[in-house]
Amino acid sequence: MTSWQIVRAVAGAFILLSLALGIPGSPLFMSHWWLAFTAFVGANLLQSAFTRWCLMETILRKLGAKPGC
């Protein structure tokens, strides 16, 4: 997988997990505060779309992940 594919896979997993932990109807519900984490991930994805810079992708490249196009 390339670095951008890893970033999107991790972001998707984080969003789904935080929704499962933050929505009262979920059997995994812990606290409404998990929805703040969902917003944080979404804001970072939006920011990276406009600036073309993502900290996680930079870290993954330094760890040896292949850059993607």
C-alpha angles and dihedrals in degrees: 000000000000123000094257091051091052091049092052094045092050092045091051092049092048092050094049093045094047091048090051089051096042107044114086094219092060120100087225095054114147108155142337087241090078087074088067088062089052089053091048093054091046092049091051091051090050092048092050091051091059101035098034088224127112123176093209091053090050090051092047091052091052088051090055106266114148114252114243131218 
